[in-house]
Amino acid sequence: MSLTKTTTVDQITVEEIGTILYREATKILEDNVEISKKFHRSSLTPAQDLTGVPANVVAICNTVWTTECVAAYQAAQAAAEAARNA
């Protein structure tokens, strides 16, 4: 009997404003037969620190988060903050 544990990013979504959503699937296998699966979901906003983020997600972030995307996200956040304080 051999138990193994694998974690892979199985889903990545890019939202219009540049937010990246991703899901990691952790599987426990016994003799290469899946006996357990658990999901962990995370989100990243433009220009967020990517320390510890899986490499394939970082690659997408670096592609999507152009200077224009980051500026638009920051402007939307500033507008939302101004509306809350009005």
Secondary structure, 3 states (H helix, E strand, C coil): CCEEEEEEEEEEEECCCCCEEEEEEEEEEECCEEEEEEEEEEEECCCCCCCCCCHHHHHHHHHHCCHHHHHHHHHHHHHHHHHHHC
